[in-house]
Amino acid sequence: MSQSGTCCQRCQEIADSACTKIATASAEGTELRRIFRERDLTTLFQPLVACDSGRVLGWEALLRGPHGPLHRPLDLFRAAERHGCLVELDVLSQRLAIRRFAESPAGSDGSLFLNVMIESVQTGAHLHNLTGPCVENLGMDSNRVVMEISELHPTADIGALAQAVSHFQREGFRVALDDVGAGYNGLRLWAETRPDMIKVDRYFVHGIHASDEKRRFLEAIVRLAHSLGSQVVGEGLEEAADLEVLVGLNVEMAQGYLYAHPAPVPPFPTHTPADHPATRRDEGPTGQTARTLAEPHESLLPFHSVADVADIFLRVPHIDFYPVVKPDGQVLGMVWRREFMNRLLYRYGYDLFHRKPINRLMDRHPIIVDVRTPLETVSRLITDSDFGHRKEAVILVDNGRYVGVGTFTELLRLITDIKVQSAHYANPLSGLPGNIPIRAELQRLLDEGRAFTALYIDLDHFKPYNDHYSYEDGDKIIRHVSHLLQRVSGGEFVGHIGGDDFVLITRLSSRGEAIAAQLIAEFASSIGRFYSAVDREAGGIVGKDRQGEPRRFPLMSLSIGAVHVRADTLSHQQHLSSLMTRAKKAAKAAGGNTWYLLENDGPQVANPENGNPPFVSVANAT
Ligand SMILES: Nc1nc2c(ncn2[C@@H]2O[C@H](COP(=O)(O)OP(=O)(O)OP(=O)(O)O)[C@@H](O)[C@H]2O)c(=O)[nH]1
């Protein structure tokens, strides 16, 4: 059965209009009419997630018909088109999706991605503002709604479509072009409509980690999209290895089974895989995971009766919730004392429910977290989302099997301990982790045997600047560099060794070069403003060298020594530290804003100031 069928008067009129158009001579017509009359339409939601941080940014609403030949949206839309009521189906499904989204826990936050058919947009139906008032009535800002333009057939009138898109944008909606790379008019539509986002067809995402061609296509699409001011969404993401490539290519968002299957209530990606790049980067200085939260906790079986559970709650007054778990360990939901008792206290509540199985009265959407999820991610999941009372406890699973529960109070205690510990070891000027956590992080990565890239960042000509201006001005530079590093790192580990020396570690080793290049570019373009106009104009300052002799020093620059550690190739931190120092010295020796990468198969040096080519292989590192 579909979700609750009723909507507003306008929906009634739309359904009536469709019913008058549909001829009932065929079984299909009769069924279609029934669907409109009973609003037997289900809306499923699938999250769209920021590739680099793992944050949920919105949900796409996906229409489903009743089980049978009109279940799939394409079949449903084609049938509606045959019966002359495509526009009605399109608009009705949008209105139902908006209402169901607004009523869900996700409705107060995040964006809603709504599919609109080109064919219906072209009739001008959107100009009647069918969706706008619905959004407003439900208290949702139009900029939280993204109109996804999909197509049933090749579009002839692209001019009309471009008008429709700018109409949506004027109304405050954002517009996404769906299935780019697979549809009929993808590129032409894109060129003429200026969408805010483009959704890249799953073909290019699925298996991209093993396909050089797909990677090159996507790279070109991303470059084009960014140059036109559009964000990129990858569809059909199923594998963590593909996500790594998307992050490396700067794809902003992705959706797919890796995060969550479509569900009737907007789902949160609870089972963050242990090797999700965002998860890995989220690991705090202590690397603690949700496993530390797990307390064994008695659970209920789905066929426990409501009367049994009421009895348990009465007998054990200090326990406020019980997970409902199948014998094979699969978690089905949670029973919360307060909600449960409230339901029973309603008139006839106990009589109505006491013989029923407990799954009739359980919360079907508690927070479920894999034990490998970093504590910081769990904390963010709870604090960023509107889970209401469900914030009291999270259910912990290991590879989908029930392990125990973690309470919010315990989470708060652990996070506070971590914060106190990291404050203890932080550099007082930048607030970044100091030497002890840096060493701990490097050792942990070496012990795990995973590939990563470590960047050693050092300022050039910092001492003369300090001497010429002041120590306080020098502090400003250090804080500037620390902010720059944190921003460019996208949440990966940044540490402050001391003075003008920093470390950045990226576990997405393919991002090491991009990070170094961006740091150099941003530092070079921003450092001028820390000098007086005269010094800036002169291109530097006069100071004393280490021998006390007067000398001209150019504007400060960055030297970055990067070491790409391949999986299982290094075990000793001292060895890694000496490689990092070697890489940094090589960058310094090249002069100016420079980064130098040491790799197992040959080091490279890149110096944007020396022009092309950016990479020059100079020797062998191992
Ligand atoms: N303002 C400020 N200066 C610091 C701080 N810690 C260390 N320093 C100064 O940073 C300078 C570091 O000197 P150097 O490492 O020779 O810096 P440099 O001139 O960039 O030389 P190279 O790094 O060898 O290229 C010294 O003058 C220190 O006194 C700090 O917290 N704030």
PDBQT file of the ligand as one rigid body, heavy atoms in Angstrom, charges set to zero:
ROOT
HETATM    1  N1  LIG A 701      56.218  34.877  15.154  1.00  0.00    +0.000 N 
HETATM    2  C1  LIG A 701      56.632  33.688  15.560  1.00  0.00    +0.000 A 
HETATM    3  N2  LIG A 701      57.876  33.292  15.235  1.00  0.00    +0.000 NA
HETATM    4  C2  LIG A 701      58.303  32.074  15.626  1.00  0.00    +0.000 A 
HETATM    5  C3  LIG A 701      57.479  31.198  16.363  1.00  0.00    +0.000 A 
HETATM    6  N3  LIG A 701      58.171  30.059  16.601  1.00  0.00    +0.000 NA
HETATM    7  C4  LIG A 701      59.394  30.216  16.026  1.00  0.00    +0.000 A 
HETATM    8  N4  LIG A 701      59.468  31.446  15.440  1.00  0.00    +0.000 N 
HETATM    9  C5  LIG A 701      60.572  32.063  14.704  1.00  0.00    +0.000 C 
HETATM   10  O1  LIG A 701      60.594  31.467  13.417  1.00  0.00    +0.000 OA
HETATM   11  C6  LIG A 701      61.904  31.617  12.856  1.00  0.00    +0.000 C 
HETATM   12  C7  LIG A 701      62.271  30.321  12.216  1.00  0.00    +0.000 C 
HETATM   13  O2  LIG A 701      63.503  30.509  11.603  1.00  0.00    +0.000 OA
HETATM   14  P1  LIG A 701      63.929  29.719  10.318  1.00  0.00    +0.000 P 
HETATM   15  O3  LIG A 701      63.522  28.285  10.470  1.00  0.00    +0.000 OA
HETATM   16  O4  LIG A 701      65.379  30.022  10.065  1.00  0.00    +0.000 OA
HETATM   17  O5  LIG A 701      62.975  30.379   9.234  1.00  0.00    +0.000 OA
HETATM   18  P2  LIG A 701      63.282  30.846   7.771  1.00  0.00    +0.000 P 
HETATM   19  O6  LIG A 701      63.862  32.215   7.778  1.00  0.00    +0.000 OA
HETATM   20  O7  LIG A 701      62.011  30.693   7.018  1.00  0.00    +0.000 OA
HETATM   21  O8  LIG A 701      64.371  29.861   7.233  1.00  0.00    +0.000 OA
HETATM   22  P3  LIG A 701      64.178  28.433   6.554  1.00  0.00    +0.000 P 
HETATM   23  O9  LIG A 701      62.992  27.757   7.207  1.00  0.00    +0.000 OA
HETATM   24  O10 LIG A 701      65.462  27.705   6.838  1.00  0.00    +0.000 OA
HETATM   25  O11 LIG A 701      63.929  28.701   5.127  1.00  0.00    +0.000 OA
HETATM   26  C8  LIG A 701      62.803  32.037  14.012  1.00  0.00    +0.000 C 
HETATM   27  O12 LIG A 701      63.069  33.401  13.889  1.00  0.00    +0.000 OA
HETATM   28  C9  LIG A 701      61.955  31.810  15.267  1.00  0.00    +0.000 C 
HETATM   29  O13 LIG A 701      62.229  32.734  16.317  1.00  0.00    +0.000 OA
HETATM   30  C10 LIG A 701      56.170  31.648  16.717  1.00  0.00    +0.000 A 
HETATM   31  O14 LIG A 701      55.379  30.949  17.354  1.00  0.00    +0.000 OA
HETATM   32  N5  LIG A 701      55.795  32.888  16.277  1.00  0.00    +0.000 N 
ENDROOT
TORSDOF 0
